[in-house]
Amino acid sequence: MEVKQAIRARVSTRSFLPDRVPEEMVNEIVQAALYAPVGMHRFDTLRITVLQDKALLEKIRLAAVKASGDEHADPLHGAPLLVIVSSSQEGDIAGANTACLVENMLLCATDLGLGNLYVRGVLAAVAADEALLRELNLPEGMKPVASAAIGYATKKPEPRKTPFNDVTKVDYLG
Ligand SMILES: Cc1cc2nc3c(=O)[nH]c(=O)nc-3n(C[C@H](O)[C@H](O)[C@H](O)COP(=O)(O)O)c2cc1C
């Protein structure tokens, strides 16, 4: 798939099949993250956690249940794969760097025919849970900032209206 096609085809999936993502695809997705731009070349501030363990994915869901008080909270929508990008930096730069890695993964997953979703909301609850952070094997000072939930979508996503985003104003100067 051409890059331009993947950019246009990417759409959030919020209903995944439980089927495991083949290892070659997982590796391709992780490679895509590693090619992302990173501010000031600080690749050392980032860590990628590839999560497919069902029990651990359930613990992440339970962190959302605890934080929201909603027993039906399901931030990963059944995705069998969550790739978390953590950062040792604070503020905007951590958000910007991790977003670059995640977007690369979403586009790669789209190219591979996999459903995908940018997941950020639940990570605050994960970051606040010391026991869960230990289970994620994150070194001291590394906090999860952004993630990509990936898997086979239960159904083909609806095609988007073109242009989809007619809300963001674009100024052409000069
Ligand atoms: C920084 C960021 C955080 C997001 N966090 C979540 C999230 O936690 N849960 C979720 O369901 N979608 C999340 N999304 C997905 C957006 O809701 C989605 O991209 C947006 O509604 C546009 O829809 P589209 O992805 O289908 O184009 C996030 C997207 C971005 C860029």
The ligand as an ORCA input file, in Angstrom:
! r2SCAN-3c Opt
* xyz 0 1
  C      -3.458     11.613     21.291
  C      -4.618     10.694     21.011
  C      -5.180      9.993     22.048
  C      -6.244      9.118     21.793
  N      -6.710      8.353     22.810
  C      -7.731      7.510     22.586
  C      -8.192      6.660     23.626
  O      -7.661      6.623     24.735
  N      -9.237      5.856     23.349
  C      -9.855      5.832     22.113
  O     -10.808      5.086     21.933
  N      -9.406      6.605     21.100
  C      -8.358      7.429     21.305
  N      -7.866      8.184     20.269
  C      -8.465      8.050     18.923
  C      -9.295      9.263     18.523
  O     -10.486      9.302     19.261
  C      -9.565      9.172     17.008
  O      -8.357      9.145     16.324
  C     -10.403     10.336     16.505
  O     -11.700     10.268     17.035
  C     -10.508     10.378     14.970
  O     -11.066      9.173     14.468
  P     -10.253      8.254     13.461
  O      -9.038      7.728     14.202
  O     -11.196      7.158     13.101
  O      -9.838      9.080     12.305
  C      -6.784      9.013     20.489
  C      -6.189      9.729     19.438
  C      -5.102     10.531     19.692
  C      -4.445     11.246     18.550
*
